[in-house]
Amino acid sequence: MGGVQPFSPLRETGNLVAFSGQVGERDGQLVAGGFVPELNQALANLGRLIKGAGLSPTDVIKTNVYLANIADWAQLNEPYMRFFGDPLPARTALAVAALPLGARVEIEAWAVRPG
């Protein structure tokens, strides 16, 4: 989200890794095209953090998904399932009043290091 932010992209304690929420932004701007392109970019941003921590999406055990419009729920599942694969993490998804940059979706995650 460009510039210095008042949070860490991830924090780790023991085998648990918490990833801050990711929106569908690239170079500080939301990607164009609506919910699905934003969702795909948010997942790509989260994927870079996960990979950078030496993990994979299958190491994610829990996500929280925030939607600016609950009507976008129907478009969430297919890209989400494709990204995380099997086994899917536990998930909470809810609608919120607003998200950073006017985003339509934000995803945070928790992962456990194997072993």
Stockholm file with secondary structure:
# STOCKHOLM 1.0

chainA/1-115         MGGVQPFSPLRETGNLVAFSGQVGERDGQLVAGGFVPELNQALANLGRLIKGAGLSPTDVIKTNVYLANIADWAQLNEPYMRFFGDPLPARTALAVAALPLGARVEIEAWAVRPG
#=GR chainA/1-115 SS CCSCCSSCSEEEETTEEEEEEEESEETTEECSSSHHHHHHHHHHHHHHHHHHTTCCGGGEEEEEEEESCGGGHHHHHHHHHHHHCSSCCEEEEEECSCCGGGCSEEEEEEEECCC
#=GC SS_cons         CCSCCSSCSEEEETTEEEEEEEESEETTEECSSSHHHHHHHHHHHHHHHHHHTTCCGGGEEEEEEEESCGGGHHHHHHHHHHHHCSSCCEEEEEECSCCGGGCSEEEEEEEECCC
//
